[in-house]
Amino acid sequence: MDAVLAAAARVLQLGSVSVTTAEARSMLDEDARRAIDADIDEAPMEEIERRLRHHGRLSWNVMALMGLGAAIALAGLLSAPVPQALALAAAAIIAPAFEPFAKVTVAWSRTVGMP
C-alpha cells in the first residue's frame, strides 16, 4: 500500500491524479501459495473505518434482525443443550451486529499473537 501511494505522490507532480484502493477478498494461486500465506493485507485504516460505518449503520432492518436474533437466542437459552447451541449459532448469524464483533475479535487475536 505504501509503494502505491508513493507512486501516486510522484505522479501528482505531473498533474492531477486519482487513486482507488481496495482490499483483496480472496486469491488462489497454487504456485505462489507460500507468498500468499505469508502476505499481510495492508488495507488503509480509512477503508476499514468506512466499511465498518457502512455495515454498522442503524436502520429498521438492522433493528428487526437484532430483535429476531435476540428472540432466537432467548428461546435457545430456555432449551436443552443441543438445541441451545444451534439456536445461539443461528442468532449470531441472523443478527447483523455479529459481523463487526467477529472482526474485532479476529483483529484482537492477531494483535496478541493468537493463531
Sine and cosine of phi, psi and omega as CSV:
sin_phi,cos_phi,sin_psi,cos_psi,sin_omega,cos_omega
0.00,0.00,-0.67,0.74,-0.01,-1.00
-0.89,0.46,-0.63,0.78,0.00,-1.00
-0.91,0.41,-0.62,0.78,0.02,-1.00
-0.91,0.41,-0.71,0.71,0.00,-1.00
-0.93,0.37,-0.55,0.84,0.07,-1.00
-0.92,0.40,-0.66,0.75,0.05,-1.00
-0.90,0.44,-0.63,0.77,0.04,-1.00
-0.91,0.42,-0.60,0.80,0.03,-1.00
-0.91,0.42,-0.61,0.79,0.04,-1.00
-0.92,0.38,-0.64,0.77,0.00,-1.00
-0.94,0.35,-0.49,0.87,0.00,-1.00
-0.86,0.50,-0.46,0.89,0.03,-1.00
-0.92,0.38,-0.37,0.93,0.00,-1.00
-1.00,0.03,-0.25,0.97,-0.04,-1.00
0.39,-0.92,-0.18,-0.98,-0.03,-1.00
-0.96,0.28,0.48,-0.87,-0.04,-1.00
-0.60,-0.80,0.53,-0.85,0.05,-1.00
-0.82,-0.57,0.77,-0.64,-0.04,-1.00
-0.83,-0.56,0.72,-0.69,0.08,-1.00
-0.87,-0.49,0.73,-0.68,0.04,-1.00
-0.90,-0.43,0.43,-0.90,0.05,-1.00
-0.53,-0.85,0.49,-0.87,0.01,-1.00
-1.00,-0.01,0.75,-0.67,0.02,-1.00
-0.94,0.34,0.79,-0.61,0.00,-1.00
-1.00,0.03,-0.63,0.78,0.01,-1.00
-0.37,-0.93,0.44,-0.90,0.03,-1.00
-0.46,-0.89,0.76,-0.65,0.03,-1.00
-0.83,-0.56,0.84,-0.54,0.07,-1.00
-0.34,-0.94,0.98,-0.21,-0.07,-1.00
-0.88,0.47,-0.54,0.84,0.00,-1.00
-0.93,0.37,-0.47,0.88,-0.04,-1.00
-0.93,-0.36,0.47,0.88,-0.09,-1.00
-0.84,0.54,-0.72,0.69,-0.01,-1.00
-0.89,0.46,-0.68,0.74,0.00,-1.00
-0.90,0.43,-0.63,0.77,0.00,-1.00
-0.93,0.37,-0.68,0.73,0.00,-1.00
-0.90,0.44,-0.53,0.84,-0.03,-1.00
-1.00,0.05,-0.13,0.99,-0.06,-1.00
-0.96,0.30,0.54,-0.84,0.07,-1.00
-0.92,-0.39,0.78,-0.62,0.01,-1.00
-0.96,0.28,0.85,-0.53,-0.07,-1.00
-0.96,-0.29,0.84,0.55,0.05,-1.00
-0.94,0.35,0.71,-0.70,0.03,-1.00
-0.92,0.40,0.53,-0.85,-0.04,-1.00
-0.86,0.51,-0.53,0.85,0.01,-1.00
-0.89,0.45,-0.63,0.78,0.00,-1.00
-0.93,0.36,-0.66,0.75,0.03,-1.00
-0.91,0.42,-0.68,0.73,0.01,-1.00
-0.89,0.45,-0.68,0.74,0.02,-1.00
-0.88,0.48,-0.69,0.73,-0.02,-1.00
-0.91,0.41,-0.66,0.75,0.04,-1.00
-0.91,0.41,-0.62,0.78,0.05,-1.00
-0.90,0.44,-0.67,0.74,-0.01,-1.00
-0.89,0.45,-0.72,0.69,-0.04,-1.00
-0.98,0.20,-0.31,0.95,-0.02,-1.00
-0.99,-0.15,0.13,0.99,-0.03,-1.00
-0.93,0.37,0.72,-0.70,-0.03,-1.00
-0.99,0.16,0.78,-0.62,0.05,-1.00
-0.54,-0.84,0.10,-1.00,0.02,-1.00
-0.90,0.44,-0.60,0.80,0.03,-1.00
-0.89,0.45,-0.68,0.73,0.02,-1.00
-0.89,0.46,-0.71,0.71,0.00,-1.00
-0.89,0.45,-0.65,0.76,0.02,-1.00
-0.90,0.43,-0.69,0.72,0.01,-1.00
-0.92,0.38,-0.61,0.79,0.05,-1.00
-0.90,0.43,-0.65,0.76,0.04,-1.00
-0.90,0.44,-0.68,0.73,0.04,-1.00
-0.89,0.45,-0.69,0.73,0.04,-1.00
-0.88,0.47,-0.64,0.77,0.03,-1.00
-0.91,0.41,-0.65,0.76,0.01,-1.00
-0.91,0.42,-0.67,0.74,0.03,-1.00
-0.91,0.42,-0.67,0.74,0.02,-1.00
-0.90,0.44,-0.66,0.75,0.02,-1.00
-0.90,0.43,-0.70,0.71,0.05,-1.00
-0.88,0.47,-0.61,0.79,0.02,-1.00
-0.92,0.40,-0.62,0.78,0.00,-1.00
-0.90,0.44,-0.42,0.91,0.00,-1.00
-1.00,-0.03,0.10,1.00,-0.07,-1.00
-0.97,-0.23,0.03,-1.00,0.09,-1.00
-0.93,0.36,0.25,-0.97,-0.11,-0.99
-0.82,0.57,-0.71,0.70,-0.04,-1.00
-0.93,0.37,-0.77,0.64,0.08,-1.00
-0.88,0.47,-0.49,0.87,0.02,-1.00
-0.89,0.45,-0.72,0.69,0.01,-1.00
-0.90,0.44,-0.67,0.74,0.02,-1.00
-0.90,0.43,-0.67,0.74,-0.01,-1.00
-0.91,0.42,-0.66,0.75,0.01,-1.00
-0.92,0.40,-0.62,0.79,0.06,-1.00
-0.92,0.40,-0.67,0.74,0.03,-1.00
-0.90,0.44,-0.66,0.75,0.02,-1.00
-0.89,0.45,-0.63,0.78,0.01,-1.00
-0.92,0.39,-0.54,0.84,0.01,-1.00
-0.97,0.25,-0.64,0.77,-0.05,-1.00
-0.95,0.31,-0.68,0.74,-0.07,-1.00
-0.94,0.35,0.83,-0.56,-0.06,-1.00
-0.93,0.38,-0.29,0.96,0.01,-1.00
-0.96,0.28,-0.20,0.98,-0.03,-1.00
-0.89,0.45,-0.67,0.74,-0.07,-1.00
-0.89,0.46,-0.79,0.62,0.03,-1.00
-0.88,0.47,-0.62,0.79,0.02,-1.00
-0.91,0.41,-0.63,0.78,0.03,-1.00
-0.90,0.43,-0.65,0.76,0.01,-1.00
-0.91,0.41,-0.62,0.78,0.01,-1.00
-0.90,0.45,-0.69,0.72,-0.01,-1.00
-0.92,0.38,-0.60,0.80,0.04,-1.00
-0.91,0.40,-0.69,0.73,0.03,-1.00
-0.89,0.46,-0.66,0.75,0.02,-1.00
-0.89,0.45,-0.70,0.72,-0.05,-1.00
-0.91,0.42,-0.52,0.85,0.02,-1.00
-0.96,0.27,-0.54,0.84,-0.02,-1.00
-0.96,0.26,-0.46,0.89,0.02,-1.00
-1.00,-0.07,0.05,1.00,0.11,-0.99
1.00,0.05,0.31,0.95,0.04,-1.00
-0.99,0.13,0.49,-0.87,-0.01,-1.00
-0.95,0.32,0.00,0.00,0.00,0.00
